[in-house]
């Protein structure tokens, strides 16, 4: 698998969190629209058999990785003047810390561990009866939270791809299309738009003598040979919906999924050799009855790390 680091600049609010599995789904629609259904079908061959043609990370604050979901006792924390409540709220770790022991990542709590990417705003909506173009029998407004980018905010997407199934130019073109069209919910009214600010080969460093993997997207780790007693993660529920032309079928909902959220740490003996963890989900109607061939990204790019357990 080849590696790309794509840094994007948000241009509008995001109504959907740009997590790796959702980015993968919409990028597949972009590829289908640009290259045709046969191209996407061929690229997805072997997807649920451990042969993904591409794997995407979450769109993360540029220069950061998710904080590992490890117990606090596995971190060395300076007790002097430490604010343990604030430390527990840390979500991101500067990528430069990858050169230091994992146990030290929370030792020096500072503003550097609080990247400012999004600011939340709340807007008021109300349901409209499309038959009468009115609010119907009552006025029942509800609040919707929107995530707006801070000035100059940048997000990193770590992307793996199999060059035998798809080339670099095709992927980049699809990402550009996604940014122009808009990502996720409310894309039709301007949400989720972004531009690419830089593209480079991903040279994320792995730690010497790695014995575990830090995931950069939600994943499905079941039956992957990880040591359950030394692996740590939080659960993430995905209630997926179809996009693209499938929204016209009237059957947009997929079967719900239970995943390990980004920042999971999976312990395994060959972690230094791995570039992704997890498995492809779906196919043969397992995920969607409306579109039986539907699959979901249960893979995640990983960073090999060494933990002391």
Order of alpha helices (4+ residues) and beta strands (2+ residues): beta-alpha-alpha-beta-beta-beta-alpha-beta-beta-beta-beta-alpha-beta-beta-beta-beta-beta-beta-beta-beta-beta
